[in-house]
Amino acid sequence: MANFSKKQSGIIKRYYDQKDNIMLEKLGRWITDLYLVETEPKRKKLWASVKKALLQLEVKPDIVDGIVLERDVMSLAEVVAEIDKAK
């Protein structure tokens, strides 16, 4: 493990303290991107990122799988809104 300065340790700590908020912000941007993206490879990559973020936010895996497999952007938006309300 690397030794970090006090300043670096503070930055790292603040990042992990705000990680859920950062993930929610990214998910919000990705919802918009999913509506706008035109190519399938980009869309596939976005859905993979969405799945990873939802799992990091501890959304139940069956809910995540349902949203990702169906590629249901509206359900994704609803789940993100629910998580945001709970925070």
NUDRENNU-514663 format. One record per residue: residue number from 1; x, y, z of N, C-alpha, C in turn; residue in three letters. Coordinates in pm, whole numbers, plus 50000, padded with zeros to 5 digits. Each point is the difference from the previous one (the first is absolute). Example, Ala and Ser with C-alpha at 12.3 -4.5 7.8 and 13.67 -1.06 7.14 Angstrom:
<atom pos="1" n_xx="51319" n_yy="49431" n_zz="50780" ca_xx="49911" ca_yy="50119" ca_zz="50000" c_xx="50090" c_yy="50120" c_zz="50000" code="ALA"/>
<atom pos="2" n_xx="49965" n_yy="50105" n_zz="49928" ca_xx="50082" ca_yy="50119" ca_zz="50006" c_xx="49923" c_yy="50109" c_zz="50073" code="SER"/>
END
This chain:
<atom pos="1" n_xx="50084" n_yy="49882" n_zz="50000" ca_xx="49916" ca_yy="50118" ca_zz="50000" c_xx="50088" c_yy="50124" c_zz="50000" code="MET"/>
<atom pos="2" n_xx="49965" n_yy="50092" n_zz="49917" ca_xx="50079" ca_yy="50123" ca_zz="49989" c_xx="49974" c_yy="50089" c_zz="50121" code="ALA"/>
<atom pos="3" n_xx="50101" n_yy="50078" n_zz="50035" ca_xx="49985" ca_yy="50098" ca_zz="50106" c_xx="49955" c_yy="50131" c_zz="49937" code="ASN"/>
<atom pos="4" n_xx="49891" n_yy="50053" n_zz="50050" ca_xx="49945" ca_yy="50124" ca_zz="49946" c_xx="50024" c_yy="50113" c_zz="50098" code="PHE"/>
<atom pos="5" n_xx="50013" n_yy="50121" n_zz="49945" ca_xx="50013" ca_yy="50116" ca_zz="50087" c_xx="49864" c_yy="50025" c_zz="50067" code="SER"/>
<atom pos="6" n_xx="50001" n_yy="50088" n_zz="50099" ca_xx="49877" ca_yy="50033" ca_zz="50069" c_xx="49897" c_yy="50058" c_zz="49903" code="LYS"/>
<atom pos="7" n_xx="50046" n_yy="50086" n_zz="49911" ca_xx="49911" ca_yy="50061" ca_zz="49901" c_xx="49942" c_yy="49894" c_zz="49907" code="LYS"/>
<atom pos="8" n_xx="50084" n_yy="49910" n_zz="49951" ca_xx="49953" ca_yy="49894" ca_zz="49910" c_xx="49901" c_yy="49908" c_zz="50071" code="GLN"/>
<atom pos="9" n_xx="50030" n_yy="49968" n_zz="50125" ca_xx="49909" ca_yy="49915" ca_zz="50078" c_xx="49864" c_yy="50067" c_zz="50016" code="SER"/>
<atom pos="10" n_xx="50001" n_yy="50130" n_zz="50020" ca_xx="49874" ca_yy="50075" ca_zz="50013" c_xx="49920" c_yy="49996" c_zz="49871" code="GLY"/>
<atom pos="11" n_xx="50068" n_yy="50017" n_zz="49887" ca_xx="49932" ca_yy="49996" ca_zz="49871" c_xx="49939" c_yy="49862" c_zz="49977" code="ILE"/>
<atom pos="12" n_xx="50075" n_yy="49897" n_zz="50028" ca_xx="49951" ca_yy="49863" ca_zz="49982" c_xx="49880" c_yy="49974" c_zz="50091" code="ILE"/>
<atom pos="13" n_xx="50009" n_yy="50044" n_zz="50124" ca_xx="49890" ca_yy="49980" ca_zz="50095" c_xx="49874" c_yy="50071" c_zz="49952" code="LYS"/>
<atom pos="14" n_xx="50013" n_yy="50125" n_zz="49955" ca_xx="49884" ca_yy="50075" ca_zz="49954" c_xx="49937" c_yy="49934" c_zz="49877" code="ARG"/>
<atom pos="15" n_xx="50084" n_yy="49946" n_zz="49912" ca_xx="49947" ca_yy="49930" ca_zz="49882" c_xx="49912" c_yy="49883" c_zz="50044" code="TYR"/>
<atom pos="16" n_xx="50051" n_yy="49917" n_zz="50090" ca_xx="49923" ca_yy="49885" ca_zz="50042" c_xx="49879" c_yy="50038" c_zz="50085" code="TYR"/>
<atom pos="17" n_xx="50006" n_yy="50112" n_zz="50071" ca_xx="49884" ca_yy="50049" ca_zz="50073" c_xx="49888" c_yy="50042" c_zz="49904" code="ASP"/>
<atom pos="18" n_xx="50037" n_yy="50049" n_zz="49883" ca_xx="49904" ca_yy="50050" ca_zz="49902" c_xx="49977" c_yy="49905" c_zz="49883" code="GLN"/>
<atom pos="19" n_xx="50050" n_yy="49878" n_zz="50010" ca_xx="49994" ca_yy="49906" ca_zz="49888" c_xx="49857" c_yy="49975" c_zz="49951" code="LYS"/>
<atom pos="20" n_xx="49904" n_yy="49985" n_zz="50091" ca_xx="49862" ca_yy="49977" ca_zz="49960" c_xx="49946" c_yy="50118" c_zz="49919" code="ASP"/>
<atom pos="21" n_xx="50029" n_yy="50120" n_zz="50046" ca_xx="49955" ca_yy="50119" ca_zz="49927" c_xx="50064" c_yy="50009" c_zz="49863" code="ASN"/>
<atom pos="22" n_xx="50126" n_yy="49964" n_zz="49992" ca_xx="50071" ca_yy="50001" ca_zz="49872" c_xx="49937" c_yy="49900" c_zz="49905" code="ILE"/>
<atom pos="23" n_xx="49968" n_yy="49879" n_zz="50050" ca_xx="49936" ca_yy="49898" ca_zz="49916" c_xx="49863" c_yy="50045" c_zz="49953" code="MET"/>
<atom pos="24" n_xx="49923" n_yy="50064" n_zz="50087" ca_xx="49868" ca_yy="50049" ca_zz="49960" c_xx="50011" c_yy="50106" c_zz="49891" code="LEU"/>
<atom pos="25" n_xx="50098" n_yy="50087" n_zz="50013" ca_xx="50021" ca_yy="50103" ca_zz="49898" c_xx="50036" c_yy="49936" c_zz="49866" code="GLU"/>
<atom pos="26" n_xx="50089" n_yy="49902" n_zz="50004" ca_xx="50039" ca_yy="49930" ca_zz="49876" c_xx="49880" c_yy="49930" c_zz="49939" code="LYS"/>
<atom pos="27" n_xx="49920" n_yy="49933" n_zz="50083" ca_xx="49882" ca_yy="49932" ca_zz="49948" c_xx="49904" c_yy="50097" c_zz="49933" code="LEU"/>
<atom pos="28" n_xx="49985" n_yy="50118" n_zz="50058" ca_xx="49915" ca_yy="50100" ca_zz="49938" c_xx="50049" c_yy="50040" c_zz="49862" code="GLY"/>
<atom pos="29" n_xx="50130" n_yy="50017" n_zz="49987" ca_xx="50057" ca_yy="50033" ca_zz="49868" c_xx="49983" c_yy="49884" c_zz="49902" code="ARG"/>
<atom pos="30" n_xx="50019" n_yy="49878" n_zz="50052" ca_xx="49989" ca_yy="49884" ca_zz="49912" c_xx="49857" c_yy="49978" c_zz="49951" code="TRP"/>
<atom pos="31" n_xx="49901" n_yy="50035" n_zz="50083" ca_xx="49860" ca_yy="49989" ca_zz="49956" c_xx="49979" c_yy="50089" c_zz="49878" code="ILE"/>
<atom pos="32" n_xx="50048" n_yy="50122" n_zz="50008" ca_xx="49990" ca_yy="50091" ca_zz="49886" c_xx="50076" c_yy="49945" c_zz="49880" code="THR"/>
<atom pos="33" n_xx="50120" n_yy="49951" n_zz="50023" ca_xx="50082" ca_yy="49946" ca_zz="49891" c_xx="49932" c_yy="49881" c_zz="49933" code="ASP"/>
<atom pos="34" n_xx="49931" n_yy="49916" n_zz="50079" ca_xx="49933" ca_yy="49884" ca_zz="49942" c_xx="49891" c_yy="50042" c_zz="49902" code="LEU"/>
<atom pos="35" n_xx="49935" n_yy="50112" n_zz="50025" ca_xx="49900" ca_yy="50050" ca_zz="49907" c_xx="50064" c_yy="50056" c_zz="49873" code="TYR"/>
<atom pos="36" n_xx="50120" n_yy="50053" n_zz="50013" ca_xx="50062" ca_yy="50071" ca_zz="49888" c_xx="50097" c_yy="49918" c_zz="49918" code="LEU"/>
<atom pos="37" n_xx="50057" n_yy="49893" n_zz="50057" ca_xx="50104" ca_yy="49925" ca_zz="49930" c_xx="49940" c_yy="49929" c_zz="49878" code="VAL"/>
<atom pos="38" n_xx="50078" n_yy="50000" n_zz="49893" ca_xx="49949" ca_yy="49946" ca_zz="49874" c_xx="50059" c_yy="49865" c_zz="49964" code="GLU"/>
<atom pos="39" n_xx="50118" n_yy="49968" n_zz="50050" ca_xx="50064" ca_yy="49875" ca_zz="49959" c_xx="49985" c_yy="49894" c_zz="50108" code="THR"/>
<atom pos="40" n_xx="49983" n_yy="49878" n_zz="49957" ca_xx="49981" ca_yy="49888" ca_zz="50092" c_xx="50122" c_yy="49974" c_zz="50090" code="GLU"/>
<atom pos="41" n_xx="50123" n_yy="50008" n_zz="49950" ca_xx="50113" ca_yy="49978" ca_zz="50091" c_xx="50005" c_yy="50100" c_zz="50115" code="PRO"/>
<atom pos="42" n_xx="49969" n_yy="50125" n_zz="49973" ca_xx="49998" ca_yy="50101" ca_zz="50107" c_xx="49888" c_yy="49971" c_zz="50098" code="LYS"/>
<atom pos="43" n_xx="49884" n_yy="49961" n_zz="49948" ca_xx="49885" ca_yy="49969" ca_zz="50084" c_xx="50033" c_yy="49880" c_zz="50091" code="ARG"/>
<atom pos="44" n_xx="50063" n_yy="49899" n_zz="49942" ca_xx="50037" ca_yy="49881" ca_zz="50077" c_xx="50097" c_yy="50036" c_zz="50113" code="LYS"/>
<atom pos="45" n_xx="50096" n_yy="50086" n_zz="49969" ca_xx="50097" ca_yy="50042" ca_zz="50101" c_xx="49932" c_yy="50080" c_zz="50111" code="LYS"/>
<atom pos="46" n_xx="49905" n_yy="50086" n_zz="49964" ca_xx="49927" ca_yy="50077" ca_zz="50100" c_xx="49921" c_yy="49909" c_zz="50093" code="LEU"/>
<atom pos="47" n_xx="49933" n_yy="49900" n_zz="49944" ca_xx="49922" ca_yy="49908" ca_zz="50083" c_xx="50090" c_yy="49921" c_zz="50094" code="TRP"/>
<atom pos="48" n_xx="50119" n_yy="49965" n_zz="49956" ca_xx="50095" ca_yy="49930" ca_zz="50087" c_xx="50041" c_yy="50091" c_zz="50116" code="ALA"/>
<atom pos="49" n_xx="50022" n_yy="50128" n_zz="49972" ca_xx="50035" ca_yy="50096" ca_zz="50105" c_xx="49884" c_yy="50020" c_zz="50097" code="SER"/>
<atom pos="50" n_xx="49879" n_yy="50005" n_zz="49946" ca_xx="49881" ca_yy="50016" ca_zz="50083" c_xx="49987" c_yy="49881" c_zz="50096" code="VAL"/>
<atom pos="51" n_xx="50018" n_yy="49880" n_zz="49947" ca_xx="49989" ca_yy="49880" ca_zz="50084" c_xx="50101" c_yy="50004" c_zz="50114" code="LYS"/>
<atom pos="52" n_xx="50123" n_yy="50034" n_zz="49967" ca_xx="50106" ca_yy="50006" ca_zz="50101" c_xx="49966" c_yy="50104" c_zz="50108" code="LYS"/>
<atom pos="53" n_xx="49953" n_yy="50117" n_zz="49957" ca_xx="49968" ca_yy="50107" ca_zz="50095" c_xx="49883" c_yy="49961" c_zz="50091" code="ALA"/>
<atom pos="54" n_xx="49898" n_yy="49938" n_zz="49943" ca_xx="49885" ca_yy="49960" ca_zz="50081" c_xx="50040" c_yy="49895" c_zz="50104" code="LEU"/>
<atom pos="55" n_xx="50085" n_yy="49907" n_zz="49960" ca_xx="50046" ca_yy="49899" ca_zz="50095" c_xx="50085" c_yy="50063" c_zz="50110" code="LEU"/>
<atom pos="56" n_xx="50079" n_yy="50102" n_zz="49966" ca_xx="50080" ca_yy="50070" ca_zz="50101" c_xx="49910" c_yy="50076" c_zz="50098" code="GLN"/>
<atom pos="57" n_xx="49885" n_yy="50043" n_zz="49951" ca_xx="49904" ca_yy="50069" ca_zz="50085" c_xx="49912" c_yy="49902" c_zz="50079" code="LEU"/>
<atom pos="58" n_xx="50032" n_yy="49872" n_zz="49986" ca_xx="49934" ca_yy="49892" ca_zz="50073" c_xx="49852" c_yy="49985" c_zz="49966" code="GLU"/>
<atom pos="59" n_xx="49967" n_yy="50023" n_zz="49872" ca_xx="49867" ca_yy="49969" ca_zz="49950" c_xx="49993" c_yy="49849" c_zz="49984" code="VAL"/>
<atom pos="60" n_xx="49886" n_yy="49941" n_zz="50031" ca_xx="49986" ca_yy="49855" ca_zz="49993" c_xx="50036" c_yy="49950" c_zz="49860" code="LYS"/>
<atom pos="61" n_xx="50081" n_yy="49894" n_zz="49993" ca_xx="50044" ca_yy="49949" ca_zz="49870" c_xx="49887" c_yy="49962" c_zz="49905" code="PRO"/>
<atom pos="62" n_xx="49888" n_yy="49949" n_zz="50052" ca_xx="49890" ca_yy="49965" ca_zz="49911" c_xx="49936" c_yy="50124" c_zz="49936" code="ASP"/>
<atom pos="63" n_xx="49997" n_yy="50109" n_zz="50073" ca_xx="49948" ca_yy="50126" ca_zz="49945" c_xx="50097" c_yy="50052" c_zz="49893" code="ILE"/>
<atom pos="64" n_xx="50129" n_yy="49997" n_zz="50032" ca_xx="50103" ca_yy="50045" ca_zz="49905" c_xx="49993" c_yy="49919" c_zz="49872" code="VAL"/>
<atom pos="65" n_xx="49994" n_yy="49867" n_zz="50014" ca_xx="49995" ca_yy="49914" ca_zz="49882" c_xx="49876" c_yy="50026" c_zz="49916" code="ASP"/>
<atom pos="66" n_xx="49887" n_yy="50023" n_zz="50066" ca_xx="49877" ca_yy="50029" ca_zz="49927" c_xx="50011" c_yy="50128" c_zz="49918" code="GLY"/>
<atom pos="67" n_xx="50054" n_yy="50103" n_zz="50061" ca_xx="50014" ca_yy="50129" ca_zz="49931" c_xx="50098" c_yy="49987" c_zz="49884" code="ILE"/>
<atom pos="68" n_xx="50113" n_yy="49937" n_zz="50025" ca_xx="50105" ca_yy="49992" ca_zz="49898" c_xx="49960" c_yy="49908" c_zz="49886" code="VAL"/>
<atom pos="69" n_xx="49942" n_yy="49884" n_zz="50033" ca_xx="49960" ca_yy="49907" ca_zz="49894" c_xx="49889" c_yy="50057" c_zz="49912" code="LEU"/>
<atom pos="70" n_xx="49907" n_yy="50072" n_zz="50063" ca_xx="49890" ca_yy="50063" ca_zz="49924" c_xx="50043" c_yy="50132" c_zz="49935" code="GLU"/>
<atom pos="71" n_xx="50114" n_yy="50051" n_zz="50045" ca_xx="50047" ca_yy="50132" ca_zz="49955" c_xx="49891" c_yy="50105" c_zz="50019" code="ARG"/>
<atom pos="72" n_xx="49946" n_yy="50000" n_zz="50119" ca_xx="49887" ca_yy="50084" ca_zz="50035" c_xx="50049" c_yy="50129" c_zz="50066" code="ASP"/>
<atom pos="73" n_xx="50012" n_yy="50104" n_zz="49922" ca_xx="50053" ca_yy="50127" ca_zz="50049" c_xx="49904" c_yy="50065" c_zz="50100" code="VAL"/>
<atom pos="74" n_xx="49869" n_yy="49986" n_zz="49978" ca_xx="49903" ca_yy="50059" ca_zz="50092" c_xx="50010" c_yy="49936" c_zz="50139" code="MET"/>
<atom pos="75" n_xx="50011" n_yy="49869" n_zz="50004" ca_xx="50015" ca_yy="49931" ca_zz="50129" c_xx="50131" c_yy="50040" c_zz="50067" code="SER"/>
<atom pos="76" n_xx="50104" n_yy="50015" n_zz="49921" ca_xx="50129" ca_yy="50046" ca_zz="50052" c_xx="49984" c_yy="50137" c_zz="50065" code="LEU"/>
<atom pos="77" n_xx="49933" n_yy="50090" n_zz="49931" ca_xx="49979" ca_yy="50135" ca_zz="50054" c_xx="49921" c_yy="49995" c_zz="50131" code="ALA"/>
<atom pos="78" n_xx="49900" n_yy="49912" n_zz="50007" ca_xx="49921" ca_yy="49988" ca_zz="50122" c_xx="50084" c_yy="49948" c_zz="50116" code="GLU"/>
<atom pos="79" n_xx="50083" n_yy="49900" n_zz="49974" ca_xx="50086" ca_yy="49945" ca_zz="50105" c_xx="50099" c_yy="50105" c_zz="50048" code="VAL"/>
<atom pos="80" n_xx="50058" n_yy="50075" n_zz="49908" ca_xx="50094" ca_yy="50105" ca_zz="50038" c_xx="49930" c_yy="50107" c_zz="50084" code="VAL"/>
<atom pos="81" n_xx="49878" n_yy="50036" n_zz="49963" ca_xx="49924" ca_yy="50098" ca_zz="50077" c_xx="49970" c_yy="49948" c_zz="50141" code="ALA"/>
<atom pos="82" n_xx="49965" n_yy="49872" n_zz="50012" ca_xx="49975" ca_yy="49941" ca_zz="50131" c_xx="50124" c_yy="50000" c_zz="50087" code="GLU"/>
<atom pos="83" n_xx="50113" n_yy="49965" n_zz="49940" ca_xx="50126" ca_yy="49999" ca_zz="50076" c_xx="50033" c_yy="50142" c_zz="50046" code="ILE"/>
<atom pos="84" n_xx="49980" n_yy="50097" n_zz="49912" ca_xx="50030" ca_yy="50140" ca_zz="50032" c_xx="49911" c_yy="50048" c_zz="50115" code="ASP"/>
<atom pos="85" n_xx="49872" n_yy="49962" n_zz="50000" ca_xx="49910" ca_yy="50039" ca_zz="50108" c_xx="50043" c_yy="49940" c_zz="50133" code="LYS"/>
<atom pos="86" n_xx="50050" n_yy="49877" n_zz="49994" ca_xx="50038" ca_yy="49930" ca_zz="50123" c_xx="50128" c_yy="50057" c_zz="50062" code="ALA"/>
<atom pos="87" n_xx="50079" n_yy="50071" n_zz="49923" ca_xx="50128" ca_yy="50054" ca_zz="50050" c_xx="49979" c_yy="50126" c_zz="50077" code="LYS"/>
END
